[in-house]
Amino acid sequence: MAGIHEALSNIMKGVDNIPALDRHPQGWNYRGMESIYRAMHTMFVEQQVVCIPNVKSIERFTRETNGGLWYHSIVTVGYILLHADGSSIEGTAIGEGSSNVDKATAGALTDAHKRFLIQTFIVPESGEQDTDTTNPPPTTTTQPQGPPPPAPNAPSAGQDDVHTVQSVDIKRKAPEGSGKTWVLHTITTDKGQYDTFSESHATLADHAFKTQSPVCIKYSVDAKYRTNNLEEIEPADAPAPEPPVEPAPAATVEITIASYVTKGTPNGDAHVVTDDKGVTYGTFDADLGEQLKSLAATNSKAILRVDNSSGHAVVTHVTPDEGAW
């Protein structure tokens, strides 16, 4: 086994340190897998050593949070360091990964390989403390962990401040075949990133991005997963909102539909219309939603049968004129 022993010693001599130069979008530095490969690949080739993985076990589970569904994986991976002369050494590493786009297992496998190489060759680091790309930085032992620091120049959580929207992206969607249709959007501004399930929030942000119009944002912080959850967004120059008008208590109302939006929620798409008095009515029924959308396109009058028992005006029937009842 002298071949593999000597080769591993030479690899250790050849890898001085790997600094944490990769930057996570949420603000910390880490040593990414590509940085480790670039630093070690040439030495492995020169010493005629290959690293062969063998996944021994995978544990998967999910967790529902305020920001949506998160996937978690824990893997145990065996590795064989094999020399060209046939000599070898085996080792094992455990990796963990978390993701809100169902890539937790890939992250866990990367974490295991990364830890195996760093610990086997005792690779030092220069720069900031290392963490991986799929989990928050570790909590210090001297201070309790609080909410994550906001992005540079960002207001404190919940504060209303003026932002410039830089992009609106789909972060993840409901898995195909799940029977759900929710979409999680990420809105990036000059002061941070904010997640929302609201289709109307995403639409307003996209309009602000295309027109380069400033917006005011209020948000809350998910300290566990280090995300900012969008609570409110409106044009920066919008007039003060009028007090909300309570829905009519009657089971049947006649309205003039002023607007229609679709809002993505964990329970599916909500079809919401607002009348000319500012009262909102909604339904999760796709067929009723299509009727409301069609009527809203021409600002038509409609008679709605609504159920107010939940505290919301839930549409159960739509007709464009009273004679159809």
Secondary structure by P-SEA (a helix, b strand, c coil): caaaaaaaaaaaaaccccccccccccccccccaaaaaaacaaaaaaabbbbbbbbcccccccccccccbbbbbbbbbbbbbcccccccccbbbbbbbbbcccaaaaaaaaaaaaaaaaaaacccccccccccccccccccccccccccccccccccccbbbbbbbcccccccccccccccbbbbbbbbcccbbbbbccaaaaaaaaaaaaacbbbbbbbccccccbbbbbcccccccccccccccccccccbbbbbbcbbbbbbccccbbbbbbcccccccccccaaaaaaaaaaaacbbbbbbbcccccccccccccccccccc
